Amino acid sequence: MTRLIVWRHGNTDWNAAGRVQGQTDVPLNDLGREQAAAAASVLAALRPDAIVASDLSRAADTAAALAALTGLPVRTDARLRERHFGRWQGLLLTEVAERHPEEYARWRAGDPDPGADVESLDDLGKRLGTALQDAADAAPGGTVVVATHGGGARQGCGYLLGWDRTVLRTIGSLSNCHWTELRHGGPQGWHLRAHNVGPLPSAPAAEAV
């Protein structure tokens, strides 16, 4: 049975400020590095066979905390990047609401393709889901930890599980440095084993942007 741990990166200053990151390369802050170290000590006990990460530094550096404990290399994959938020990247969410009110309202209502050059949820799910499957295929029957991003993690897992995006909207966001666990074995394919797991009880998760 293959175990796939889909791990959101640690906190950044833009997370804390409510600023849209998307594919902007924003580093971990001190809290994020502490979160990564704490989560890595838990994940190391699962004896992972492989570590894969988004090439954005907040995810790659989160994965590096686990690599330091396990001695495993980190393979990066640009397909694991967060959703591209187009013209919103770098803006505070309050600024997005002011400057792009129609697109923002559609996004809040769950429109999968709200405009403003924001990547569609279908494209995001396929991109992340394919990358997650490839990561798992590299260690069949093993445990693979993938460090990625909150919005991408949800859509990618949904792609593997075959869940419609309306179902995914009912699944809470991952808190920083928490993870979703999927398992695959036998004809049933992928199934959800756990969600929003971390070394400490999770605080309410900010919207993954």
C-alpha positions as MATLAB code, in Angstrom:
seq = 'MTRLIVWRHGNTDWNAAGRVQGQTDVPLNDLGREQAAAAASVLAALRPDAIVASDLSRAADTAAALAALTGLPVRTDARLRERHFGRWQGLLLTEVAERHPEEYARWRAGDPDPGADVESLDDLGKRLGTALQDAADAAPGGTVVVATHGGGARQGCGYLLGWDRTVLRTIGSLSNCHWTELRHGGPQGWHLRAHNVGPLPSAPAAEAV';
ca = [
       0.000    0.000    0.000;
       1.367    3.403   -0.983;
       1.037    6.228    1.533;
       1.065    9.805    0.259;
       1.503   12.681    2.704;
       0.548   16.020    1.122;
       2.120   18.656    3.359;
       1.439   22.394    3.302;
       4.444   24.680    3.800;
       5.097   26.712    6.940;
       3.959   30.255    7.618;
       5.185   33.277    5.670;
       4.851   37.002    6.272;
       2.391   37.154    3.380;
       0.266   34.422    5.005;
       0.193   36.451    8.182;
      -0.748   39.652    6.354;
      -3.454   38.124    4.143;
      -1.503   38.923    0.988;
      -2.049   36.793   -2.131;
       1.061   34.689   -2.756;
       0.096   32.390   -5.592;
       3.326   31.563   -7.399;
       5.305   34.483   -5.963;
       8.374   33.074   -4.229;
       7.846   34.227   -0.637;
      10.190   32.711    1.997;
       9.285   31.147    5.312;
       9.345   33.454    8.314;
      10.667   32.499   11.758;
       7.328   30.940   12.725;
       7.253   28.970    9.474;
      10.702   27.541   10.118;
       9.665   26.535   13.637;
       6.525   24.896   12.268;
       8.540   23.007    9.661;
      10.956   21.676   12.278;
       8.125   20.543   14.557;
       6.218   18.836   11.741;
       9.381   17.228   10.380;
      10.004   15.455   13.688;
       6.562   13.838   13.423;
       6.849   12.971    9.736;
      10.317   11.494   10.161;
       8.784    8.859   12.447;
       6.719    7.663    9.462;
       9.991    6.596    7.797;
       9.381    8.203    4.415;
      10.933    6.668    1.328;
      10.935    9.847   -0.760;
      10.473   13.598   -0.381;
       9.208   15.804   -3.201;
       8.542   19.545   -3.049;
       7.335   22.516   -5.007;
      10.274   24.535   -6.232;
       8.998   27.668   -4.468;
      11.242   28.286   -1.463;
       8.526   28.197    1.200;
       7.747   24.586    0.245;
      11.290   23.508   -0.629;
      12.619   24.846    2.688;
       9.794   23.121    4.572;
      10.798   19.859    2.895;
      14.447   20.524    3.766;
      13.588   20.319    7.468;
      12.429   16.732    6.930;
      15.399   15.939    4.701;
      17.750   17.047    7.472;
      16.264   14.418    9.801;
      15.964   11.557    7.320;
      18.989   12.027    5.072;
      16.742   11.753    2.021;
      17.209   14.104   -0.929;
      14.434   16.512   -1.913;
      13.276   16.326   -5.528;
      11.594   19.528   -6.685;
       8.751   19.688   -9.180;
       7.424   23.001  -10.513;
       4.018   21.401  -11.117;
       3.540   21.405   -7.344;
       3.439   25.206   -7.186;
       0.421   26.991   -5.757;
      -2.435   28.167   -7.940;
      -1.433   31.097  -10.135;
      -3.521   34.061   -9.017;
      -2.877   36.238  -12.045;
      -3.416   39.944  -11.443;
      -4.093   39.352   -7.740;
      -0.619   38.163   -6.811;
       1.062   40.516   -4.355;
      -2.178   42.224   -3.330;
      -3.853   42.079    0.054;
      -7.196   40.298   -0.120;
      -8.844   43.584    0.843;
      -7.159   45.193   -2.182;
      -8.346   42.372   -4.424;
     -11.918   42.983   -3.277;
     -11.570   46.717   -4.015;
      -9.809   46.469   -7.397;
     -11.456   43.341   -8.823;
     -14.880   43.229   -7.127;
     -16.669   41.115   -9.744;
     -13.931   38.496  -10.026;
     -13.452   38.463   -6.249;
     -17.170   37.857   -5.701;
     -17.114   34.983   -8.199;
     -14.054   33.482   -6.474;
     -15.715   33.721   -3.061;
     -18.829   32.064   -4.485;
     -16.753   29.129   -5.719;
     -16.533   29.962   -9.416;
     -13.805   27.612  -10.718;
     -12.630   30.162  -13.291;
     -13.268   33.642  -11.843;
     -11.195   35.685  -14.308;
      -8.405   38.219  -13.650;
      -5.970   35.666  -15.109;
      -6.479   33.371  -12.096;
      -5.710   29.723  -12.924;
      -8.867   27.627  -13.177;
      -9.531   24.976  -10.544;
      -9.751   22.293  -13.230;
      -6.286   23.162  -14.514;
      -4.923   23.381  -10.974;
      -6.347   20.015   -9.964;
      -5.010   18.263  -13.034;
      -1.552   19.860  -12.657;
      -1.208   19.011   -8.967;
      -2.921   15.639   -9.198;
      -0.643   14.481  -11.982;
       2.429   15.605  -10.043;
       1.214   13.849   -6.886;
       0.599   10.624   -8.810;
       4.067   10.796  -10.348;
       5.582   11.332   -6.897;
       3.744    8.296   -5.549;
       4.714    6.169   -8.552;
       8.387    6.755   -7.747;
       8.038    4.750   -4.510;
       5.243    2.187   -4.992;
       4.270    0.562   -1.718;
       6.244    3.186    0.223;
       5.631    6.469    2.000;
       6.071    9.660   -0.012;
       5.977   13.129    1.532;
       5.130   15.995   -0.809;
       5.635   19.570    0.396;
       3.319   21.878   -1.494;
       0.718   24.619   -0.985;
      -2.722   24.802    0.564;
      -4.964   25.466   -2.412;
      -2.992   23.206   -4.697;
      -2.993   20.406   -2.124;
      -6.775   20.407   -1.861;
      -7.383   20.358   -5.608;
      -4.634   17.825   -6.276;
      -5.959   15.426   -3.664;
      -9.442   15.888   -5.063;
      -8.169   14.962   -8.513;
      -6.697   11.703   -7.193;
      -9.834   10.885   -5.210;
     -12.139   11.695   -8.113;
     -14.073   14.236   -6.052;
     -16.086   16.981   -7.698;
     -15.014   20.541   -6.823;
     -18.363   21.118   -5.083;
     -17.393   18.358   -2.643;
     -13.936   19.849   -2.217;
     -15.453   23.161   -1.128;
     -16.745   21.391    1.969;
     -13.208   20.317    2.951;
     -11.431   22.780    5.200;
      -8.135   24.386    4.184;
      -4.892   22.939    5.463;
      -3.265   24.924    8.245;
       0.387   25.832    7.772;
       2.616   22.752    8.109;
      -0.343   20.376    8.371;
      -1.016   17.575    5.926;
      -3.497   15.301    4.210;
      -2.831   11.559    4.106;
      -3.961    9.448    1.162;
      -3.445    5.722    0.713;
      -3.576    3.551   -2.364;
      -3.905   -0.187   -2.475;
      -5.980   -2.663   -4.417;
      -8.772   -1.922   -6.879;
     -10.354    0.851   -4.814;
      -7.580    3.276   -5.757;
      -6.824    6.305   -3.624;
      -8.731    6.956   -0.418;
      -8.566    9.660    2.231;
      -7.036    8.492    5.498;
      -6.648   11.813    7.373;
      -6.852   15.561    6.802;
      -5.329   18.645    8.466;
      -3.011   16.604   10.657;
      -0.067   18.271   12.360;
       2.219   18.241   15.379;
      -0.123   20.549   17.330;
      -3.868   21.186   17.195;
      -4.467   23.337   14.129;
      -5.465   26.952   14.339;
      -8.217   28.098   11.965;
      -6.631   27.998    8.528;
      -6.441   31.129    6.443;
      -7.691   30.863    2.864;
      -4.918   29.283    0.829;
      -3.741   31.940   -1.593;
];
